[in-house]
Amino acid sequence: MAKRETSDVDAFTSSMSFANLADCDCDECGSICEIPTPIIDAIKGHKKRKLLEVMPSQGRSLIMRDGGISIWKIEMPPGAQPLTEFGNSHRFIFVKTLPKGRIVKSIGEGIIGSSSEEKNRKQVYWEQGRAIFFKSNGGKAMGWLNEIQDGDKMLDALDCSMTIVIYAVKATDSALEVASSSITSLFQKYLKLETREVEADDTLSLRDILETNTIED
């Protein structure tokens, strides 16, 4: 009886796909199995999309601080939730990198990511190599985002080609009262103006200041 049972088990085992590795379709057989190229491409595309579905984050790093004056680098990948800052200081925003076709929006009112906040986001029209000035808004939240687009779904999670890079030069009122430099002179000029648009000559001066401290070409 035992001999017959063993024979039946052997016959059953030999009928299974893993008994003949050359024809096996299971994952465990590794490189022995051939997977059609379209399926491999589909799997790779799915993995890229899944990586992008993991919400990226905006990056912010301090480049220089001197009392109440500081320079920050901000990197905005497509679809990353905006970093919230509070407008206690005045700031120049210098747009270092703005890939073609990107849509930049400012945050709306409310909790970041809420439906009401997202509905109230407004498009801003930045240009690469230009600067914008923002007076202190008394501590209200402010921030920007690089809106995700249909084509971004095929980007690798590590692809930075669509990332927007800006530099923020900030100064507090107290710093402007006691310090005297090319940076403070720019702030004092634009605090007297009603425009946010920074003139071309002043943008060059701002870029020179940034290159001295930060920017690599």
C-alpha positions in Angstrom: 0.0 0.0 0.0 2.8 2.4 0.9 4.5 1.7 -2.4 1.4 2.5 -4.4 0.9 5.8 -2.5 4.5 6.8 -3.3 4.0 6.0 -6.9 0.8 8.1 -7.0 2.6 11.0 -5.4 5.5 10.8 -7.9 3.0 10.7 -10.8 1.2 13.8 -9.4 4.4 15.7 -8.8 5.7 15.0 -12.3 2.5 16.5 -13.8 3.2 19.9 -12.2 4.7 22.7 -14.2 7.8 23.0 -11.9 8.8 19.4 -12.8 9.9 20.6 -16.2 11.7 23.9 -15.7 12.0 24.7 -19.4 8.2 25.0 -19.7 7.6 26.5 -16.2 5.8 29.9 -16.0 6.2 30.5 -12.3 8.3 33.3 -10.8 10.4 30.9 -8.7 12.2 29.5 -11.9 13.8 32.9 -12.5 15.8 33.4 -15.7 14.9 29.9 -17.0 11.5 31.3 -18.0 11.1 33.7 -20.9 8.8 36.6 -20.4 7.5 38.3 -23.5 9.0 41.8 -24.1 5.6 43.7 -24.0 4.9 42.2 -20.6 8.3 43.3 -19.3 7.8 46.8 -20.6 4.3 46.9 -19.1 5.7 45.9 -15.7 8.5 48.5 -15.8 6.0 51.2 -16.7 3.7 50.1 -13.8 6.7 50.3 -11.4 7.5 53.8 -12.5 4.0 55.0 -12.1 3.8 53.4 -8.6 7.0 55.2 -7.6 5.5 58.5 -8.8 2.3 57.8 -6.8 4.4 58.0 -3.7 3.9 61.7 -3.1 7.2 63.6 -3.6 8.2 66.4 -1.3 9.5 69.9 -2.0 13.1 70.4 -0.8 14.3 73.4 1.1 17.8 74.1 2.2 19.5 77.0 4.0 22.3 78.4 1.9 23.4 81.4 4.0 22.2 83.3 7.1 23.6 86.6 8.4 21.4 87.9 11.2 18.0 88.6 9.8 19.0 88.0 6.2 19.0 84.5 4.7 19.1 82.7 1.4 17.2 79.5 0.8 17.1 77.0 -2.1 13.7 75.5 -2.9 13.2 72.5 -5.2 9.7 71.8 -6.5 9.2 68.4 -8.2 6.0 67.9 -10.2 3.0 67.2 -7.9 4.9 67.7 -4.7 2.8 69.3 -1.9 3.9 72.9 -1.3 6.2 73.8 1.6 4.3 76.3 3.7 6.2 79.4 4.7 4.9 82.4 6.7 5.4 85.9 5.4 7.0 87.5 8.4 9.9 88.7 6.3 10.2 90.4 2.9 11.6 88.2 0.1 12.9 88.1 -3.4 12.2 85.0 -5.4 14.7 84.2 -8.1 13.6 81.6 -10.6 16.7 79.6 -11.4 15.2 76.7 -13.3 11.7 76.6 -14.9 11.4 73.7 -17.4 9.3 74.5 -20.5 5.5 74.0 -20.1 5.4 73.8 -16.3 2.5 75.4 -14.5 3.2 77.2 -11.2 0.4 77.9 -8.7 0.3 79.7 -5.4 -1.4 78.0 -2.5 -5.0 78.9 -1.6 -6.5 79.7 1.8 -7.1 76.9 4.2 -5.4 73.6 5.2 -2.8 72.6 2.6 -4.2 69.7 0.5 -7.8 70.3 1.5 -10.4 70.6 -1.3 -11.1 74.2 -0.5 -7.4 75.1 -0.5 -6.8 73.3 -3.8 -9.8 75.0 -5.4 -8.4 78.4 -4.5 -4.9 77.9 -5.9 -4.0 80.5 -8.5 -1.6 80.2 -11.4 1.4 82.5 -11.3 3.4 83.4 -14.4 7.1 83.1 -13.6 9.9 83.2 -16.1 13.3 81.5 -15.8 16.0 84.0 -14.9 13.6 86.6 -13.5 12.9 87.7 -10.0 9.8 88.7 -8.0 9.5 90.7 -4.8 7.1 90.0 -2.0 6.6 92.3 0.9 5.9 90.8 4.3 2.2 89.8 4.6 2.2 89.9 8.4 2.8 86.2 8.9 0.2 84.7 6.6 0.9 81.3 4.9 2.5 81.4 1.4 3.9 78.8 -0.9 4.0 77.6 -4.5 3.7 74.2 -6.3 4.7 72.7 -9.6 1.4 71.3 -10.8 1.4 67.7 -12.0 0.6 67.1 -15.6 -0.5 64.0 -17.6 3.0 63.5 -19.0 4.5 63.4 -15.5 2.9 60.0 -14.9 5.6 58.4 -17.0 8.5 60.0 -15.2 10.9 58.0 -13.2 10.7 58.9 -9.5 14.3 60.1 -9.6 14.0 62.2 -12.8 14.6 65.8 -11.9 14.2 67.2 -15.5 10.8 68.7 -14.6 11.8 70.1 -11.2 11.5 73.8 -10.6 14.3 75.4 -8.7 14.0 78.8 -7.0 16.1 80.8 -4.5 14.5 82.9 -1.8 16.4 85.9 -0.4 14.7 86.9 2.9 15.1 89.9 5.1 13.4 91.0 8.3 12.5 94.7 9.0 15.0 94.7 11.9 17.8 93.5 9.7 17.1 96.2 7.2 17.3 98.9 9.9 20.8 97.9 11.1 22.5 96.5 8.1 23.8 98.2 5.0 24.8 96.2 1.9 23.8 95.6 -1.8 21.2 93.2 -0.6 19.6 95.6 1.9 19.7 98.4 -0.7 17.6 96.2 -3.1 15.1 95.5 -0.3 14.8 99.2 0.6 14.2 100.1 -3.0 11.3 97.7 -3.6 9.7 98.3 -0.2 8.9 101.8 -1.5 7.4 100.5 -4.7 4.0 98.9 -5.4 5.2 96.4 -8.0 6.3 92.8 -7.5 8.2 92.7 -10.8 11.9 93.2 -10.4 13.7 95.3 -13.0 16.2 93.6 -15.3 19.2 95.5 -13.9 18.1 94.7 -10.3 17.6 91.0 -11.3 21.2 91.0 -12.5 22.4 92.5 -9.2 20.4 89.9 -7.3 21.8 87.1 -9.5 25.4 88.4 -8.7 24.6 88.3 -5.0 23.3 84.7 -5.3 26.2 83.5 -7.4 28.6 84.9 -4.8 26.9 82.8 -2.2 25.2 79.9 -3.8 24.3 79.4 -7.4 26.3 76.9 -9.5 25.9 77.1 -13.3 
